[in-house]
Amino acid sequence: MFGHQNKALRYLLQAFNYTVFMALIWYFATSPSIRILEEDEAMITIAFAHAGESREPCRRLSQEELAELPPNMRKPEDCPRERSPVVIQALLNGNTLINETLQPPGLFKDGGVNVYFSGKIPAGSHHFEIRMDDSVRKEGFDYTFEQDINIKPAQILLVNFDSNKGFVIQ
């Protein structure tokens, strides 16, 4: 009979412990409010992956050069693998948000780069510019985008890049 009372007491204490544990979880899940953005702030995020142009153009091999190669290695053009660094510049109302030169990764420097920037900006109307240079063979920026934007408080403005369309704001 003493064991039966002990068992009931254990279940009661166990229920009490679970209730306290669940109350703590409920409190920390609902009460402490976290504000990432203030009332008058918004975010701008620039995120995309892009591979720069080849550093050097392909070169057509002569018949003599082809004859020196083993039969399984004979192809008419020699194309170096190394890619150009990608230069990215973004300006908001003439102030620099990002200005980076990203070197291509990989053993042969032949990979694409990942561009990521996220920052808080004041909500309202702004003039946004973004430029990218992905070729060392030509001067200036290959891709440019300029637009007046109106961003609402707590809005996230996403800037993406599509090789066919250029920069896209979402």
Secondary structure, DSSP 8 states (H G I E B T S, - for coil): -HHHHHHHHHHHHHHHHHHHHHHHHHHHHHSS---SS-TTEEEEEEEEEE---BSS--EE--HHHHHHS-GGG--SEE----B--EEEEEEETTEEEEEEEE---STTS-S-EEEEEEEEEESEEEEEEEEEE--SSSSS-SEEEEEEEEE-TT-EEEEEEETTTEEEE-
